[in-house]
Amino acid sequence: MLVVVISSPTFKEGESKIVCKLLGKGLSRFHLRKPDHTAIELAKFLDKIPKDLISRIIIHRKPELLNDYNVGGYHHTSRELLQKTSRIRSRSLHRLKEFDKCEKELDYVFFGPIFKSISKVGHKPKIKLSEVQKKLQKFKSDSKKPLVFALGGIRKSKISYLLDSEFDGVALLGSIWGKPSPFLAFTEFSEAVKIQSSRFKSRS
């Protein structure tokens, strides 16, 4: 199971240093999503990221930054037109019917909320996990379809449920930035994923 981390919507003290530590610890991709901040503010953040790490950062909402930074790619909202780029492209989905229109050119998609959100008060799933599982089984019958990451309320205790539901990965926000030490939270979550994934494979 793959793990990506989404930024807090607002800037955190020392956030760029924390992100560098996460990437250095093995985080595959960091999603820079700060909808209420300008492209200039995001650019100042990117200026603090070393060149050897910036290619693992995925931009949200500000596609113009693709022209100025060698970031890893761009994440689309459910309604955005697909960006023309050879870099990673991903998208957020929130309804099961959106899977039917999902572009094969995407590398992966986020789907959620799967569980009650940690970071957004009152944000909870409207679809039963069993229904999501059925949709995923059908969706993944086509090997050319993008990977699917679970989003929303992702805690260590939920990993086994997500593995059983055939998600390819998880996107973390509240379970990382809502902790006193985001680095420690990521380290512990990653270890839990390794353990649970190993158990899941032994059962398969």
Secondary structure, DSSP 4 states (H G I P E B T S, - for coil): -EEEEEPPSSPPTTHHHHHHHHHHTT--EEEE--TTS-HHHHHHHHTTS-TTTGGGEEEES-GGGGGTS--SEEEE-TTSPPP--SSEEEEEE-SGGGGGG--TT-SEEEE--SS--SSSTT---SS-HHHHHHHHHHHTTSTTSPEEEEESS--GGGHHHHHHTT--EEEESHHHHTSS-HHHHHHHHHHHHHHHHHHHHHH-
